[in-house]
Amino acid sequence: MPLRVIFMGTPEFSVPVLRAIAEAGHEIPAVYTQPPRAAGRRGLELTPSPVQREAERLDIEVRTPTSLKGETEQAAFRALQADVAVVVAYGLLLPKAILEAPRLGCINGHASLLPRWRGAAPIQRAIMAGDTETGMMVMRMEEGLDTGPVALVEKCAIGPDMTAGDLHDRLINIAATLIVEALSRLETNTLASALQATDGVTYARKIDKSETRIDWTRPAGEVHNHIRGLSPFPGAWCEADIGGRTERLKLLRSTLSEGALSEGMGESGGILDDRLTVACGSGAVRLVEVQRAGGRPAAAQEFLRGAKIEKGMKFS
């Protein structure tokens, strides 16, 4: 028998899950998502979240409260008489009254191998830390931050040059499949769960713009992980002298340099060859894709043809 499901999510990552729940035949009385945000060059236009746009396409009621702590919002949530709430990157912590309102509680799809990388940015933090494996987990929610018992898990390898965007796209489909499977098991009362381990807990704090600038004095492996972990958004960056003018250059893809240049000859930030290989504190990285301010992403060789960055020059 199909379940009555409240869906709670906000970014593009959550959209395939909402769509999969609807396609599986479950009833969705309402979708909760973050309110429309200011966007556009001048920040004057309010833009609905990707989840709101999908819910409207599916003709589902959309609710955008800024908080769920008040009795009015909690009463409105209870009035939906849901069997379960599914939460995927919603953006608000759920108070106890909300967690206990659905008949079968709340389940959450989280993009890490808990208890590693609890919190807001598990995909980016896993890559920035150099992890070689992550995954998608479905857990039963409780009041703590991503502390609930885990019901389903599927692991995913992180390739050496994989970006946060690449990993996001791979996990997004895994999330949809796991959530639908979890709902199927809830229907038959067969969704078992196990407590998370008490050791190995790490927190994936939200990415702050202050940490996006590249520090070329760091080892090449750390620089490479920094670049791919922040790609495509918000993007790691450095400054470059292009045509006699200092510009901010966003670095979208890189790879570790091999061979003689892997020793990173020259000063940190120095251009070592005509392939955009850059010296780091130890070792070197080769930039594969970059983006000039106001421009579009470009392969390194395409960028070099227009920017005239040469061996011996230096990124700040």
N, C-alpha and C positions, 0 to 999 in steps of 0.2 A: 504494500500500500504506500503510495507516495507520501512524503513528509511535507509538513508546512514549515518552510525554511525562511528565516530572516537572513538576508545577506548583508554583510558589512565590509566594505572595502573602498579603496580610493584610486590607486594608480593603475596604469596600463597592465601591470602584473596581475591585478585582480580580475580583469575583464574576462579572460578565458574560463576562469572558475565560475563566474556568474553565468556565463553562456552555457557551460556544461551542465550546471545544476538545472537550468531551465530545459535544456534538451533532454535530460534524463527524466523529465516529467514531474518534477517536484513543484509544489505550489509555493510561489514567492509573494507573500502579501505586501512586502515593503523592502526597499533597499536603503541602507544607511551609508552615507558617504560624507566626505569633507565638503564644506560649503564652497561655492565658486570662488576662485581667487582672481585677483587683479593680474592681468597679463597685457601683452602688447608692448610696443616700444615705450609708451608713456605710462603704462600701468593703469590705464583708464577703463579697459574692457574686462568685465568679469567673465571668466572662463570656467565652465563646469568641469568636474573631474571626468576622467575617462569612464569610470564606473557609472556616473550619472548619465552620461550620454548613452551608454549601452542599456541601462535600465529604461530610459525613455524610449529607446528603439524597441525594447521588448514590452513596452506599455505597462511597466511596473511602477508603483508609487515610489517616489524618492523623498527621503527625509535627510536634512542636512543640519542637525543640531551642532552647536559649538561645544556642548557639554552634555553628559548624560547623568550628571550628579543630582539634578533637581527632581523633585517628586512628579512634576508635570510630565517631563520627558519619560520618566520611568513608568508612569501609569500608561502613557501612550504606547510604550513598548510592550507592556504586559497585555494591553488590550488586543494586540495582534494574535494572541493565543498560539504562539509558534510551538512546534515540536522541538526545534533546534535553531540556533543561530550559527552561521558560518562566518568566520572572521578571517580575512586575508588582507593584510597591509591596510588596515582601516585608518589608523593614525590617532585614535583615542584609547586610553585605558578604560576598561569596562568596570564600573563599580559592582559590588556584590549583588545589589538588587537586580542589575541587568543580567549578570551571569546566572542567577538562579531563576530568572523568569521563564525561559523556555522549558518545556516538559522534560527534555533530554539534555538540557544544559547547552553549553557553547563549545564549538570546536574551532581550532585555529590552524591554518596552513602557514608554516614558517620555513623560510629558505635557509636552513642550516642543519647541521647534525648536533642538535641540542644534547648537552648544555653548552656547547661551544657556540658563541655568537648569538646570545640572546640580545634582543633589542632592535633598533631601527634600521641598521644598514648591514645586514649579515652578508650579502653578496659582495659588496665592496670591501668589507673588512677581511673577508676570507682571502680574497685575491691580494690585497695589500699586505697581508701577513705571510704570503707565500704558500698558503695551504694548497695541497694537491688533490684534495677531495672535499666535497660538501654534499648536500642533498636536500631533500624536501621532506618535512615531517608534518603529520597531522597529530595534534594533541588536544586533550580535553583541557579547557581553560579554567584557571583559578585566579585569585586576586594578584598573585605575584607576576612579575614581568617574564613571560615565556617560561614559566616554571612548571606547568601542568604535566600530567602523565602522558607519555607518547603512545599513540595507537598504531600509526602506520609510518613507514619510512622507505624512501628510495634514494640510494646514493648516486652521486654523479661525480665523475672525474673532472678536475680542473686542469686543462692543458697548459703547457708552459707559456704560451703567448695568448691565452684566452683572456678577453676583456670582460669587465663587469656586464657590458651589454650582451656579449655572447652568452655568458652564463645565465643571465636573466632570461634570455629567449629559450634556453634549454630547460630551465626550471619551471617556466611558466606553463608548459604543457604537462610536465610531471605533476604540478600542483592540481591542475584540473582533473586529471585521472585519479589521483589519490583522494581528493575530496569527494568525488562521486562514489568511489569505492567505500569510503567511510560512511556516507549516507546510506548506501545499500546495506552495510552491516548494521547500522543503527536501526533500520527498518526491521531487521530480524533479530535484534538484540544480541548480536555477535561481535560487537566492536570491543575487543579487549584492549587494555592499555597497561603500561608499565611505568613505574616511577623513573624519573631521570636520575642519572648518576649524580653524586654529590661532589665529585672532583671533576676538574677540567672545565669549570665554568668560566666563560669569558663574555664580555659585553661589547656589542657592536654599536657604539655610540653614533649618532647622526653625523654625517660628513659636514664639516665646517669649512667655509671658503678660505679661512685663514691657513688651512693645512694643504691647500691644493698646489702651491708653488713648488717647483722642483728644486731640490737641494743637490746640486751636482757633486758635492763633496762626499755624498753617501756612496756605499758600494753599488756596483752596477745592478746586482740582483734586486736591491731595495728600490733603486730608481725605476727599474723595469716594472716591478710589482706596483709601484706608486702610479705609474702611467696607466697601466692596464686596469688597475683597480678603480680608477676614477673616470674611465672612458665608457660611454661618451659624455656622461654628465656627473659632476660639474666640469670635469676635465682638468687634468694636470697642465701646468703652463710654465713657461719661462719667458724671458725677454730676449729679443734678438735685434741686432742692427741690420735693418733691411732697407737698402737704398738710402743710407745716411739718416734713417729715422728709426728710433727705438719703438718696436712693436711687441705686443703680447702675442705669443705663439702657443696655441693649445696643442698638446701632444696626445694623439689618439691611439696610436699603435706603435709598438717597439718590439725589438727582439734582442737578446743578449748577443754581443759581438763574439765571433770565434776567430781562432788563428792568432796571428801576431798582434792584431789590434785589441785582442781580449785583455791585454795587460794595461790598456788605457794609457798609452804613452801621451805625455803632455799634461797641461794644467786642466783641472776639473772644469768641465763645461766647454773645453776646446774641441773644435771640429777636426777630426783626424783624417778624413778622406773625402772623396767626392760622392759618397753614398750616405752622407749624413750620420756618420758614426761619431758619437760624442764620448769624450773621456769622462769618467766618473772618479770618485775618490779611490776606488780600485776597480779595474776592469773597465768596460765600455759598453754602451748600448747603441744599437742602430735604430734610428727613427724610421718607421715604416709609413705612418700616416700622420699628417699635421693639419692644422687649420689656422689661417691668419684671421685676425680680428675682422669681423664683418664678412669673411669669406666662407667658402664651403670646404669641407674636408678634401684633402688632396694627397695622393701618393707622394712619397718623398721626392722622387725624380721629377714629377710635375711641379712640385713646389720649388725645387732648386732651379728649374729653368726660368722661373719668373723672379725669384728672390735674390739670386746671385750670392748665395751663401757658399763660401769657399773654405778649403782646408786652411787651417791656421787661425780662422776667426773663432770667436768665443760666444757662447750663450751665457747670459748672466744668471 
